[in-house]
Amino acid sequence: MSSNGSDVALYGHWICPFATRVQFAIAQRDIAYDLVDVPPSAVRGPDFVLPPEFVEHSPLLEIPMVRVGADYLADSIPVLEWLEQRVDAPALLPAEETARALVRERMAWIDRHAFRPMIGVYYGVEPDKIARASAALAEALAEMGRWTAESGWLAGPEPSLAEAVAMPIHVRMSGLRRLGFDGALTEEWTAHGERCRSLPGWAAVEWSSEQTDEFVGRFEAFRRKRRA
Ligand SMILES: N[C@@H](CCC(=O)N[C@@H](CS)C(=O)NCC(=O)O)C(=O)O
């Protein structure tokens, strides 16, 4: 049992950007949790055995999955929302309806317009595909930078679940660069990244240079294999 009366476990892995969203939110809200390391299938060693409760409760066998007490849920954005309801801790979703709607709209926008091209950059094999994903990502990050003009944050006056959804992009930016992301970043987006680094949740998700190297190395190997 944690100090806030909940009992939370995150089934995830550092390299998974969807798990990073949830881990950031949990840490930012100062929720005590256990981390159960479940690497994505491409990263699992041959002897890795999936925890039985993960097999039972993650319908697509995807991380992140979260347990609160005896209940389980998978899928990052629903999990972020669920944790807001289930765990009594500082909120990242505002109480007021209009403000809440803005956060939700922006989470969905980031998922579609920034996350997809971000994944397109590192899963890209052909240079023209990588270049197209890169241009789309740069455009999305410029738009997100514009959202921060007023308050410094993506959706309202405080850090919110929109920050949680976007955080993996900041975490892996230097890796994305090495994998071919060549878009120009706006000052607003870069300043948002700096602001995010000062949040308490950042330390839980930040990558070491070894983690960046591993991320880059895995996707370089993936490209070599595909091109062979
Ligand atoms: N829509 C899901 C996507 C989660 C997802 O794609 N997770 C990947 C790892 S990054 C996964 O578990 N893939 C299955 C596998 O590796 O076997 C979410 O937002 O949580």
The ligand as an SDF file (V2000), in Angstrom:
LIG
                    3D

 20 19  0  0  0  0  0  0  0  0999 V2000
   -2.4200    1.9750  -28.0740 N   0  0  0  0  0  0  0  0  0  0  0  0
   -1.4870    1.4090  -27.1430 C   0  0  0  0  0  0  0  0  0  0  0  0
   -0.2170    1.0030  -27.8570 C   0  0  0  0  0  0  0  0  0  0  0  0
    0.7410    0.2490  -26.9540 C   0  0  0  0  0  0  0  0  0  0  0  0
    1.8450   -0.4600  -27.7260 C   0  0  0  0  0  0  0  0  0  0  0  0
    1.8840   -0.4190  -28.9560 O   0  0  0  0  0  0  0  0  0  0  0  0
    2.7830   -1.0930  -26.9850 N   0  0  0  0  0  0  0  0  0  0  0  0
    3.8100   -1.8760  -27.6250 C   0  0  0  0  0  0  0  0  0  0  0  0
    5.1860   -1.5940  -27.0510 C   0  0  0  0  0  0  0  0  0  0  0  0
    5.7330    0.0630  -27.3190 S   0  0  0  0  0  0  0  0  0  0  0  0
    3.5520   -3.3550  -27.3440 C   0  0  0  0  0  0  0  0  0  0  0  0
    3.3330   -3.7530  -26.2200 O   0  0  0  0  0  0  0  0  0  0  0  0
    3.5610   -4.1770  -28.4170 N   0  0  0  0  0  0  0  0  0  0  0  0
    3.3080   -5.5900  -28.3260 C   0  0  0  0  0  0  0  0  0  0  0  0
    4.5720   -6.3970  -28.3120 C   0  0  0  0  0  0  0  0  0  0  0  0
    5.6740   -5.8540  -28.2970 O   0  0  0  0  0  0  0  0  0  0  0  0
    4.4400   -7.6160  -28.2680 O   0  0  0  0  0  0  0  0  0  0  0  0
   -1.2230    2.4120  -26.0270 C   0  0  0  0  0  0  0  0  0  0  0  0
   -1.4480    3.6280  -26.2310 O   0  0  0  0  0  0  0  0  0  0  0  0
   -0.8550    2.0040  -24.9280 O   0  0  0  0  0  0  0  0  0  0  0  0
  1  2  1  0
  2  3  1  0
  2 18  1  0
  3  4  1  0
  4  5  1  0
  5  6  2  0
  5  7  1  0
  7  8  1  0
  8  9  1  0
  8 11  1  0
  9 10  1  0
 11 12  2  0
 11 13  1  0
 13 14  1  0
 14 15  1  0
 15 16  2  0
 15 17  1  0
 18 19  2  0
 18 20  1  0
M  END
$$$$
